[in-house]
């Protein structure tokens, strides 16, 4: 999932144990290259208990920044729409929507997702008017395009190849990555390649023509691929568990500071931190942060998906905001269903440059 610039818990006892563990972990002393920040807002818990909330995607509304939106998945039931302050605006039971990503092209907004109930790649298309008018109770429409996949679809991101919008879909319990082209006439499968192991999170850097993708489970690797020549064998390993990744690497997002510069943010799920890498090759590791509670909003841990947007929102988010899935959501001492946390990204930038 990509930041855009204006130029273009099953049982109560188990959940309580996990939350206590996560809280103790987050209170542990931080290394010199790891800093702690607080979340500013959070969404209501999702409707489904257990491991359910998964992936957010931000629509950055540059015409009216306060009306930017957050899409969030309940991978056991459907899709939510939230305000940038965490208010629930809409929900619809579409089935097991796992990952989502948003792209805007010529004032048309495309939201792509993986529906694991139907094994379909799904795409919604909206206008500014559609999304700018979201209110509580708004009914999410049916997808604009659907296509059934022959792999066990899992993660997803979108990106441009030769100025055409494509969807990159990863495989659960497999190494395949499918590439689908979005056209008015439908979704066309154009290529499949291997990321060597089970993958989920990914993001495309259009300017540098690179795909970043995480391999979880056995390997614990983040890689990048060149997209300019459609040669996916030209891959580079950016980080591993032997480096700065704890457990599984999960969601990946891109924060742009200019057309060509910025940061890659990775959810290092096993140690509940978020790694920061230079957007420019060779993508040097720059540090990490954790999201901790402040008595008002609890922290975030065991994060799957995340997204970030570099959009200035008057009065609050001067450098944009970050949205992360929280695997262990609590309200003081009560264990709640999972949700999403929202963070002023200026806190991250200020701490990174100290």
MOCORTA-V973285 format. One record per pair of residues at least 24 apart in sequence whose C-alpha atoms are under 10 Angstrom apart, sorted by the first residue. I is the first residue (numbers start at 1). J is the second residue. Records with the same first field share a line. If there is no record, write none. Layout:
# MOCORTA-V973285
I->J, J
This chain:
# MOCORTA-V973285
1->55, 56, 57, 58, 99, 100, 101, 102, 103, 156, 157, 158, 159, 201, 202, 203, 204, 205, 212, 251, 252, 253, 254, 255, 305, 306, 307, 308, 309
2->57, 58, 59, 101, 102, 103, 157, 158, 159, 202, 203, 204, 205, 206, 252, 253, 254, 255, 256, 264, 306, 307, 308, 309, 310
3->57, 58, 59, 60, 102, 103, 203, 205, 253, 254, 255, 256, 257, 262, 263, 264, 307, 308, 309, 310, 311, 320, 321, 322
4->58, 59, 60, 61, 62, 102, 103, 104, 254, 255, 256, 257, 258, 259, 308, 309, 310, 311
5->60, 62, 255, 256, 257, 258, 259, 309, 310, 311
6->60, 61, 62, 63, 259, 310, 311
7->62, 258, 259
8->103, 104, 105, 106, 107, 259
9->48, 49, 50, 51, 52, 53, 327, 328, 329, 335, 336, 337, 338
10->48, 49, 50, 51, 52, 337
11->49, 50, 335
12->49, 50, 334, 335, 336, 337
13->335
14->50, 335
15->49, 50, 51, 327, 328, 329, 330, 334, 335, 336, 337
16->328, 329, 330, 333, 334, 335, 336
17->328, 335
18->302, 327, 328, 335
19->301, 327, 328, 329, 330, 333, 334, 335, 336
20->328, 330, 333, 335
21->328
22->271, 272, 299, 300, 301, 302, 327, 328
23->292, 293, 298, 299, 300, 301, 328, 330
25->271, 272, 301
26->271, 272, 273, 290, 291, 292, 293, 299, 300, 301
27->292, 293
30->288, 289, 290
31->287, 288, 289
32->287, 288
33->275, 285, 286, 287, 288, 289, 352
34->273, 274, 275, 286, 287, 288, 289, 290, 351, 352
35->273, 274, 287, 288, 289, 290, 291, 348, 351, 352
36->273, 288, 289, 290, 291, 292, 293, 299, 347, 348, 351
37->289, 290, 291, 292, 293, 294, 299, 343, 344, 345, 347, 348, 351
38->290, 291, 292, 293, 294, 295, 296, 297, 298, 299, 300, 341, 342, 343, 344, 347, 348
39->290, 291, 292, 293, 294, 296, 297, 298, 299, 300, 322, 323, 324, 340, 341, 342, 343, 344, 345, 347
40->85, 86, 293, 294, 296, 297, 298, 316, 321, 341, 342, 343, 344
41->84, 85, 86, 87, 296, 297, 298, 323, 340, 341, 342, 343, 344
42->82, 84, 85, 86, 87, 296, 297, 298, 299, 323, 324, 325, 326, 329, 339, 340, 341, 342, 343
43->70, 72, 82, 83, 84, 85, 86, 87, 88, 325, 338, 339, 340, 341, 342
44->82, 86, 87, 88, 329, 336, 337, 338, 339, 340, 341
45->74, 88, 326, 329, 330, 336, 337, 338, 339, 340
46->72, 73, 74, 75, 76, 77, 78, 79, 80, 88, 91, 336, 337, 338, 339, 340
47->74, 76, 77, 78, 80, 91, 337, 338, 339
48->74, 75, 76, 77, 78, 337, 338
49->74, 76, 336, 337, 338
50->76, 327, 328, 336, 337, 338
51->75, 76, 326, 327, 328, 337, 338
52->76, 77, 78, 96, 98, 325, 327, 337, 338, 339
53->77, 78, 79, 80, 97, 98, 99, 303, 304, 305, 325, 326, 327, 337, 338, 339, 340
54->97, 98, 99, 100, 251, 303, 304, 305, 306, 324, 325, 326, 327, 338, 339, 340
55->79, 97, 98, 99, 100, 101, 113, 155, 156, 201, 251, 303, 304, 305, 306, 307, 323, 324, 325, 326, 339, 340
56->80, 81, 82, 98, 99, 100, 101, 102, 251, 304, 305, 306, 307, 308, 322, 323, 324, 325, 340, 341
57->81, 99, 100, 101, 102, 103, 111, 112, 157, 253, 305, 306, 307, 308, 309, 322, 323, 324
58->82, 83, 84, 100, 101, 102, 103, 111, 306, 307, 308, 309, 321, 322, 323
59->84, 101, 102, 103, 104, 109, 110, 111, 131, 308, 309
60->84, 102, 103, 104, 308, 309, 310, 311, 312, 313, 320
61->104, 128, 131, 132, 311, 313
62->311, 312, 313
63->128, 132
64->128, 132, 313, 314
65->311, 312, 313, 314, 317, 320
66->132, 311, 312, 313, 314, 315, 316, 317
67->131, 132, 133, 134, 313
68->131, 132, 309, 311, 313
69->131, 132, 134
70->102, 307, 323, 340, 342
71->100, 101, 102, 111
72->97, 98, 99, 100, 101, 305, 306, 323, 324, 325, 339, 340
73->97, 98, 99, 100, 113, 305, 325, 339, 340
74->98, 99, 338, 339
75->99, 114, 115, 116, 117
76->115, 116, 117
77->115, 117
78->115, 117
79->113, 140
80->140
81->131, 134, 135, 136, 138, 140
82->134, 135, 136, 340
83->134, 135
84->313, 317, 321, 322, 323, 342, 343
85->316, 341, 342, 343
86->323, 339, 340, 341, 342
87->136
88->135, 136, 137
89->134, 135, 136, 137, 138, 139
90->134, 135, 136, 137, 138, 139, 140
91->136, 137, 138, 139, 140
92->137, 138, 139, 140, 141, 142
93->140
94->118, 140, 142, 143
97->121, 122, 154, 155
98->153, 154, 155, 156, 200, 305
99->153, 154, 155, 156, 157, 169, 200, 201, 251, 304, 305
100->155, 156, 157, 158, 305
101->155, 156, 157, 158, 159, 167, 202, 203, 307
102->157, 158, 159
103->157, 158, 159, 160, 165
104->128, 165
105->164, 165
110->144, 158, 165, 182
111->143, 144, 157, 158
112->143, 144, 145, 146, 156, 157, 158, 166, 167, 168, 182
113->143, 146, 154, 155, 156, 157, 158, 167, 169
114->146, 147, 148, 149, 152, 153, 154, 155, 156, 157, 169, 170
115->146, 148, 153, 154, 155
116->149, 152, 153, 154
117->153
118->146, 147, 148, 149, 153
119->146, 147, 148, 149, 150, 151, 152, 153, 154
120->145, 146, 147, 148, 149, 150, 151, 152, 153
121->145, 146, 147, 148, 149, 153, 154, 156, 167, 168, 169, 180, 187
122->146, 147, 148, 167, 187
123->147, 167, 182, 186, 187
144->184, 186
145->182, 183, 184, 185, 186, 187
146->186, 187
147->180, 186, 187, 188, 189
148->187
149->178, 180, 189
150->178
151->175, 176, 177, 178
152->176
153->177, 178, 200
154->198, 199, 200, 201
155->198, 199, 200, 201, 202, 213, 250, 251, 305
156->199, 200, 201, 202, 203, 213, 251
157->200, 201, 202, 203, 204, 211, 212, 213, 252, 253
158->182, 202, 203, 204, 205, 206, 211
159->203, 204, 205, 206, 209, 210, 211, 227
160->204, 205, 206, 207, 209, 210, 227
161->204, 206, 209, 210, 227, 228, 229, 230
162->206, 209, 227, 228, 229, 230
163->206
166->190, 204
167->204
168->192, 202, 203, 204, 211, 213
169->199, 200, 201, 202
170->194, 195, 198, 199, 200, 201, 202, 213, 214, 215
171->195, 197, 198, 199, 200
172->197, 198, 199, 200
173->197, 198, 199, 217
174->198, 199
175->199, 200, 215
177->213
191->230
192->232
193->231, 232, 233
194->232, 233
195->221, 222, 223, 224, 225, 232, 233, 235
197->221
199->248, 249, 250
200->249, 250, 251, 252, 304, 305
201->249, 250, 251, 252, 253, 266, 267, 304, 305, 306
202->250, 251, 252, 253, 254, 266, 305
203->251, 252, 253, 254, 264, 265, 307
204->252, 253, 254
205->253, 254, 255, 256, 260, 264, 279
206->259, 260
207->259, 260, 261
208->259, 260, 261, 279, 280, 281
210->235
211->235
212->236, 237, 238, 252, 253, 254, 264, 266
213->237, 238, 249, 250, 251, 252, 253, 266
214->238, 239, 240, 248, 249, 250, 251, 252, 266, 267
215->240, 248, 249, 250
216->240, 247, 248, 249, 250, 269
217->247, 248, 249
218->247, 248
219->247, 248, 249
220->245, 246, 247, 248, 249, 250, 268, 270
221->245, 247, 248, 249, 250
222->248, 249, 250, 252, 266
224->281, 283
236->281, 282, 283
237->282, 283
238->277, 281, 282, 283, 284, 285
239->275, 277, 283, 284, 285
241->268, 270
243->285
244->268, 271, 273, 275, 276, 285, 287, 288
245->269, 270, 271, 272, 273, 274, 275
246->270, 271, 272, 273, 275
247->271, 272, 302
248->302, 304
249->274, 275, 303, 304
250->274, 302, 303, 304, 305, 306
251->303, 304, 305, 306, 307, 324, 325
252->304, 305, 306, 307, 308
253->305, 306, 307, 308, 309, 322
254->278, 279, 306, 307, 308, 309, 310
255->279, 307, 308, 309, 310, 320, 321, 322, 345
256->308, 309, 310, 311
257->310, 319
258->310
262->310
264->308
265->306, 307, 308, 322
266->303, 304, 305, 306, 307
267->301, 302, 303, 304, 305, 306, 324, 325
268->301, 302, 303, 304
269->301, 302, 303, 304, 305, 327
270->301, 302, 303
271->301, 302, 303
272->300, 301, 302, 303, 304, 326, 327
273->300, 301, 302, 303
274->301, 303, 306, 324
276->348, 352
286->352, 353
287->351, 352
288->348, 351, 352
289->348, 351, 352
290->348
291->324, 326, 341, 342, 343
293->330, 332
295->331, 332
296->331, 332
297->329, 330, 331, 332, 341, 342
298->326, 328, 329, 330, 331, 332, 341
299->326, 328, 329, 330, 341
300->324, 325, 326, 327, 328, 329, 330, 338, 339, 340, 341, 342
301->325, 326, 327, 328, 329
302->326, 327, 328
303->327, 328, 340
305->340
306->340, 341, 342
307->342
308->342, 343, 344, 345
309->345
310->345, 346
311->345
316->344, 346
317->343, 344, 345, 346, 347
318->344, 345, 346
319->344, 345, 346, 347, 348, 349
320->344, 345, 346
321->345, 346, 347, 348
322->346, 348
